[in-house]
């Protein structure tokens, strides 16, 4: 009688390129939050742009080379939220940014709410993946931060100030709307799910 040994797949190490890239983005996010209150808006703009423009790299690398880890699945979206929420909070105390404390509160509250809903639903086996609306929300938020920093660097250029405020208010509106859409979607999932969800 012969027996066949089934080899379990080798676990993926957390010490890989995608997690290293995410860690680097986390460090860049901290740098942006430190530079904005110091008035180093040019450096903050450059670092913020690098951080958000390389956001896709860690996910792409992880999927292409089979280096997806549980740590990466948690750490990557966490860093995304730190970059946006932290930058909005930092801009509140900058005169001329146009970012009010209630705006930063909305941005943070939306991220906390959606993250909590996703944890509840996916932790019970449901599917609560990000949608295109959430991705466009991120794009508008990044555009708002970049245009606001540009207007702070060049205060004499009036159209930069207007562009910053347009992107800012648009991003806040889409943040609220996308949060509402996620809540409605979550309520449907939880309503249709078994009672123990």
Buried (B, 14 or more C-beta within 10 A) or exposed (E): EEEEEEEEEEEBEBEBEBBEBBEBBBEBBBBBBBBBBEEBBEBBBBBBBBBBEBBEBBBEBBEEEEBBBEBBEEBBBBBBBBBBBBBBBBBBEBEEBBBEEEBBBBBBBBBEBBEEBBEBBEEEEBEBEBEEBBEEBBEBBBBBBBBBBBBBEEEEEEEBBEBBBEBBBBBBEBBBEBBEBBBEBBEEBBEEEEEEB
